Amino acid sequence: MHKATLIPGDGVGPEITQAAKRVLEATGVSFEWDIQNAGEEVYQKEGTPLPDRVLESIRKNKIALKGPITTPVGSGFRSVNVLLRQTLDLFCCLRPCKTYSGAKTRYENVDLVIVRENTEDLYAGIEYKKDSEGAESIIELVKNTTGKTIRQDSAISIKPISVYGTERIVRYAFEYARRNKRRKVTAVHKANIMKYSDGLFLEVARNVAKKYTDIEFEDKIVDNICMQLVQKPELYDVLVLPNLYGDIVSDLAAGLIGGLGLAPGANIGDEFAVFEATHGSAPKYKGLNKVNPMAMILSGIMMLRHIGETVAAEKLENALASVIKEGEFVTYDMKPTPDDPTAVTTSGVADAIIGKIS
Ligand code: NAD
């Protein structure tokens, strides 16, 4: 019996986590779920979108399956997702992107793994509002130390990149590559422009790479890799990126394999791991039983592997792959056109996968 925290989340979260829970249980692996709500509605009721009880549950169980949580844009509470990663020091966001035969994609045989740093960079959440005391002090400091002028009516976000944070994420990428028999790690940066922050990321990545002579290493500038991934995704294998580029390139990679409905993820630290799809809460589809649960189910498969249930993970992945290959019991996003009347529901996909688990 594995104890796990289950966070249904906002928007389509409850529907897809329910589907994932059902298929995980259908593999025969037993779970004792501790269901913990977090997000928008919890914020209205409890005054915080991430109550301590949620963190305590994950600390106790070590693993969580999490639905997406809405983040208000521009104002309101800060991202629960970012807070969760920072509080539990889930320093690695691991997002495998591979094409399954039969999926509606522009490319075949894409097999990328995004290793995104999860705690630093512009996502550190250190920001100063326009006209605040903090913003004014920074504007003054910058003027005194560099002679450069930041416009007085500016808001400021800070981008910290450390040796510690970079070393552990790059090491994770190489260890992952070794464990999973991958051939190459590519470090992605913008060190030509941000010579100190991204420059440090690159310098540390090069140093770490020297210890892994069995795996090829290269680096690429982020704008260049976006173009290259669209033209020649087969050239790449494991990509390691600072937080912001990792977030953006993850969605690009999801687009290569058939969309967000197929892109899973895991937030992993030394002690805890939270498994969640790359996509967000897709609020306009809330309650419609319509969106694709496969990204969430694939995240559940990553969780099975994480807890050592590799046989169940294999069985479930084969069942899911066969549903994709047949193309019949899939949601609208995987049909030739989105208004295809043969598209099935979120729960219909879960039923089809369960029917194929042998
Ligand atoms: P989104 O990923 O929620 O949805 C964008 C579009 O992608 C949807 O409208 C839909 O067309 C498609 N899509 C997403 N998931 C799908 C699925 N499972 N099946 C089929 N199609 C799917 O992105 P958004 O609209 O920018 O964000 C909505 C909210 O989610 C925001 O508040 C955002 O902050 C939040 N968010 C949360 C997480 C997280 O919890 N980790 C991640 C990203 C975004």
Boltz pocket constraint, residues with backbone or C-beta under 6 A from the ligand:
constraints:
  - pocket:
      binder: B
      contacts: [[A, 67], [A, 68], [A, 69], [A, 70], [A, 71], [A, 72], [A, 81], [A, 260], [A, 261], [A, 276], [A, 277], [A, 278], [A, 279], [A, 280], [A, 281], [A, 282], [A, 283], [A, 284], [A, 290], [A, 291], [A, 292], [A, 293], [A, 295], [A, 333]]
      max_distance: 6.0
